[in-house]
Amino acid sequence: MLNQTYVTRRASGASFVRGRNTVRYTKRSLGSISQVVIISLITLVFGLIYVAEGTKATSFDYQISAVESEISEMTARRDDLAVEKARLTSIATAKNSTVAANMETSTVTGYATE
């Protein structure tokens, strides 16, 4: 006859106690491939956010340069108008001055010939 030993359930390591489960569950964790996929997706999302913010800054630069060029054009136009105003004012002042009123009108007497 074979030697058989009788092992009770209590001796097998799992004890039956009120309020305790007798089944042991192992923790399930993500595999290495899943971790690599998740990390690469997170990196991709952060990269897209970075590129989007960089694009916004570039579009603001274009808007700023457009406004600055408009300002320089208006400044040049203002300077031209200030010169035109000074010219027109000086002509009007010269017409109304007493010195100009006392001057004789000029006539062309002839042209120089060789």
C-alpha positions in Angstrom: 0.0 0.0 0.0 1.2 3.5 -0.8 2.0 5.9 1.9 -0.6 8.6 1.7 -0.7 11.5 4.0 -3.9 13.1 4.8 -3.8 16.9 4.6 -6.6 18.8 6.1 -7.8 22.0 4.6 -6.7 23.9 7.6 -3.2 22.8 7.1 -3.0 23.8 3.5 -2.6 27.5 4.3 -6.0 28.8 3.5 -7.9 29.3 6.6 -11.7 29.6 6.8 -12.5 32.5 9.0 -15.7 34.3 9.2 -15.6 37.5 6.9 -12.5 36.5 5.0 -12.3 35.3 1.4 -10.6 32.0 0.8 -9.7 32.9 -2.8 -6.5 34.9 -3.4 -6.5 37.3 -6.3 -3.3 38.3 -8.0 -2.8 41.9 -8.9 -3.0 42.6 -12.6 -0.8 45.2 -14.0 -0.3 46.6 -17.4 2.2 44.9 -19.7 5.3 46.5 -21.0 3.8 47.1 -24.5 0.7 48.8 -22.9 3.0 51.0 -20.9 5.0 52.0 -24.0 1.8 52.8 -25.9 0.4 54.9 -23.1 3.7 56.9 -22.6 4.0 57.5 -26.4 0.3 58.7 -26.5 1.0 61.1 -23.6 4.1 62.4 -25.3 2.2 62.8 -28.6 -0.5 64.9 -26.8 2.0 67.1 -25.1 3.9 67.6 -28.4 0.6 68.6 -30.2 -0.1 71.1 -27.4 3.4 72.5 -27.8 3.1 72.9 -31.5 -0.4 74.5 -31.2 1.0 77.1 -28.7 3.9 77.8 -31.0 1.6 78.3 -33.9 -0.5 80.8 -31.9 2.7 82.8 -31.1 3.6 82.9 -34.8 0.2 84.1 -35.8 0.4 86.8 -33.1 3.8 87.8 -34.6 2.2 88.2 -38.0 -0.6 90.3 -36.6 1.9 92.5 -34.7 4.1 93.0 -37.8 1.0 93.9 -39.9 0.0 96.5 -37.3 3.5 97.9 -37.1 3.7 98.3 -40.9 0.3 100.1 -40.8 1.6 102.4 -38.1 4.8 103.2 -40.1 2.7 103.9 -43.2 0.4 106.3 -41.3 3.4 108.0 -39.7 4.9 108.6 -43.2 1.5 110.0 -44.4 1.3 112.3 -41.4 4.7 113.6 -42.1 3.8 114.2 -45.7 0.6 116.0 -44.7 2.6 118.2 -42.2 4.9 119.3 -45.1 1.9 120.0 -47.3 0.3 122.0 -44.6 3.5 124.0 -44.0 3.8 124.7 -47.8 0.2 125.8 -48.1 0.4 127.9 -45.0 3.6 129.6 -46.2 2.0 130.4 -49.6 -1.1 131.9 -47.9 1.2 133.9 -45.5 3.3 135.2 -48.4 0.2 136.4 -50.4 -1.2 138.3 -47.4 2.1 139.9 -46.3 2.7 143.6 -46.7 6.1 142.9 -48.3 4.5 140.8 -51.1 1.8 143.5 -51.6 4.5 146.2 -52.2 6.4 144.2 -54.8 6.0 144.7 -58.5 4.8 142.0 -60.8 7.5 140.5 -62.9 7.5 140.2 -66.6 9.7 138.2 -68.9 11.8 140.6 -71.0 13.6 138.1 -73.0 15.8 135.0 -73.0 19.5 134.8 -73.2 20.9 133.8 -76.6 24.4 132.8 -77.5 
